[in-house]
């Protein structure tokens, strides 16, 4: 990985938009949508100094019906204030498995 990519990754980690390490394909090729956050719980797990949250979401993807989903994702400590009940955040959804999502 080059210096510029490292800097881009650091920037994304700082603003909370970095995709989970296991979801790069989904972040690039998933269907764009929006997730309304209904509830947030801290799981106690921390990955690379990023707390893992469990979020109750209502997801909407263009052309589809909204659906509820409980989702776990590690987020930057700086971004936690953005992940509060009532907030709407961008989401990417796997077209083959609507339960597979990544926020940001």
Secondary structure, DSSP 8 states (H G I E B T S, - for coil): --HHHHHHHHHHHHHT----GGGHHHHHHSEEEEEEEEEEEEEEEEETTEEEEEEEEEEEETTS--EEEEEEEE--GGGGGGSSTT-EEEEEEETTEEEEEEE-
